[in-house]
Amino acid sequence: MKIVFLGTSEFAVPSLKKLNSTYGITAVITKRDKPQGRRLVSAPSPVKAAAQELGLPVSSVEGLPADKAAEALSGYGADIFIVIAYGQILPAKILSLPNMGSVGLHASLLPKYRGPSPINWAIINGETETGVTVFRLNERMDAGEIVSQCQVEILPDDNTQTLSGKLAAAGAELLSGSVGDIASGKAVFTEQDAKEATVTGKLKKEEGRIDWSQPAAAVHNRIRGLYGWPGAFSVLSGKTLKIWSSGLPGTAEVKPSGPGRIAAIDKDGITVSCGEGSVIIIELQAEGGRRMRASEYALGHNVRTGDSFVK
């Protein structure tokens, strides 16, 4: 079976490795190297780096017209395309090239949380469970027939990084079995119920701004759900602070003192009142500074009880 793998981000790497060890990968298609970091040094995508470690041939069709891209991809004589976190919706003329079609892996239980940020919004919305879905690709975003699904629990201390890792690992196992079923003709393709569909959009930096008038659980979930990029943030004493991690106080929490106002500072962090309840900021980072414990920041920047974050 000739498998051509199309992917870019870290989420796709476990599936690439699993499929290669189980079936072998004919070729890997990914995005071109991009400038990264403060020095904007050109670096390969996580998928390209992993493919090179595995000794797999890697190429790119990024920027090519659809006809040229289809011509290039048809040269592999693929039986199936596997597309995961590739970063681009592919046209029908490409998806229909393999004789077994094209299959994707999505980080939600479709039809819920279609789109580019399903992990973020599952956490932000306070879900306790999500999952991964193997599905047949078509020209509509994440709308193709479902092949298989696997549920994954969202733990109270999960953030986008930890949950993504769990979903990627579960997805690799699920996908490997599904590809075998497709190849043997055992796979069952089930249409999605469009009435149950929800759609996520591409995250914008401004979505990280914390609204302290919301309940504490909602603030905490936003911090967890926006971990990394774009990151939750707020302004204190004129300085923008990125909030890396937070917690919810127990039953002995301090008395609230108004949304956004600092109610307590101790070794555990900075406790901030919300519209309902309070949140403990555990780790933060000032613009141009390093990531640090909130208690350390408070000590070094004369942060006091009663100071107020700006919405």
Secondary structure, DSSP 8 states (H G I E B T S, - for coil): --EEEEE-SGGGHHHHHHHHHHT--SEEE----EEETTTTEEE--HHHHHHHHHT--EE--TT--HHHHHHHHHTT--SEEEEES-SS---HHHHTSSTT-EEEEESSSTTTTBSS-HHHHHHHTT-SEEEEEEEE--SSTT-S-EEEEEEEE--TT--HHHHHHHHHHHHHHHHHHHHHHHHHT----B---GGG--B-----GGGGB--TTSBHHHHHHHHHHTTTTT-EEEEETTEEEEEEEEE---TT-----STTBEEEEETTEEEEE-SBSEEEEEEEEETTS-EEEHHHHHHHTT--TT-BEE-
